[in-house]
Amino acid sequence: MTRTLNEAGREKTAERLLKSSANKFYDPEVDIDWGAPLVDGKRYIPEIRSSLYGTQLWERLTPEQRIELGKHELASVATSGIWFEVLLMQMLLKVVYNTDPTTSHAQYALTEIADECRHSTMFARMSERLGVPVYGPVPALRQLARVLPVIGYGPALYGSILVAEEILDRLQREQMNDPEIQPLVRMVNRIHVLEEARHVTFAREEVTRGMAKLSKAELPYQRYLIALVSFFVVRALVNPRIYKSVGIAPKEGVKAAWSNPHWQQTIRYAGERIMPFLQENGLVGAPGMHLWRRSNLLPAK
């Protein structure tokens, strides 16, 4: 009886999200003016969200270099977003592969995959428009992450999706109405925020349902997997090569960033909405606590 009610609730949510997707979606090829000029003097991210803000390296940069660094930091986040969205699409395809395709649940998963295809294209177009290198995660992490669609399942799968989506969502909501940010960047942020809201609803409900039926034997694996993925998601935000754009050695830049209290606070700020949800649902705990703290999503002891 409980299983039947859970499935009915899942179908009801999927039906609502399918209707919402049909009523409101964006096509970045049509809805963004990619030919519009970038505005001189406008930033790409708020200064306080730069990984080097407040450090001695930051103080050495000119105002123009600070804007340039922000542009490359934005590109790093966007291209790492493509990397994770590709992994997400693989994981959702696995869900569809093992689900009755006539259900609303499977059909919404396919709809989300279509959304993520457009988002990845949008992030790629933005990076191309900015004229910056293709960053993404470092090569070792890109290779390591190939196993995620194989080993990822259950609430940790959806929880990992939430960590990546909600970290980016928190930062983009802050920036999309900021008049000091480039209009192109604000539009990209706005589209992503509006469409990701449906994805967040879908994943949050899957986490709640999955944890309700999770066995005690599986819990440590689920906790460790989401902690591990979240650690790498946060680390992927900043590709060390971005610092070369302003004449800083990559190793020096990364060392300064990850010891920077301002950057650590930005990571905690980005995770403020998702971490309480994961904690309330029991996904945050041993044996992954050291990874949560090293990611800065939770404060160090």
Stockholm file with secondary structure:
# STOCKHOLM 1.0

chainA/1-301         MTRTLNEAGREKTAERLLKSSANKFYDPEVDIDWGAPLVDGKRYIPEIRSSLYGTQLWERLTPEQRIELGKHELASVATSGIWFEVLLMQMLLKVVYNTDPTTSHAQYALTEIADECRHSTMFARMSERLGVPVYGPVPALRQLARVLPVIGYGPALYGSILVAEEILDRLQREQMNDPEIQPLVRMVNRIHVLEEARHVTFAREEVTRGMAKLSKAELPYQRYLIALVSFFVVRALVNPRIYKSVGIAPKEGVKAAWSNPHWQQTIRYAGERIMPFLQENGLVGAPGMHLWRRSNLLPAK
#=GR chainA/1-301 SS CHHHHHHHHHHHHHHHHHHHHHHSCCCHHHHSCTTSCCCTTCBSSCGGGSTTTTSHHHHHSCHHHHHHHHHHHHHHHHHHHHHHHHHHHHHHHHHHHTSCTTSHHHHHHHHHHHHHHHHHHHHHHHHHHHTCCCCCSCHHHHHHGGGHHHHCCHHHHHHHHHHHHHHHHHHHHHHTTCTTBCHHHHHHHHHHHHHHHHHHHHHHHHHHHHHHTCCTTTHHHHHHHHHHHHHHHHHHTSCGGGGGGGTCCHHHHHHHHHTCHHHHHHHHHHTTTHHHHHHHTTCSCTTSHHHHHHHTSSCCC
#=GC SS_cons         CHHHHHHHHHHHHHHHHHHHHHHSCCCHHHHSCTTSCCCTTCBSSCGGGSTTTTSHHHHHSCHHHHHHHHHHHHHHHHHHHHHHHHHHHHHHHHHHHTSCTTSHHHHHHHHHHHHHHHHHHHHHHHHHHHTCCCCCSCHHHHHHGGGHHHHCCHHHHHHHHHHHHHHHHHHHHHHTTCTTBCHHHHHHHHHHHHHHHHHHHHHHHHHHHHHHTCCTTTHHHHHHHHHHHHHHHHHHTSCGGGGGGGTCCHHHHHHHHHTCHHHHHHHHHHTTTHHHHHHHTTCSCTTSHHHHHHHTSSCCC
//
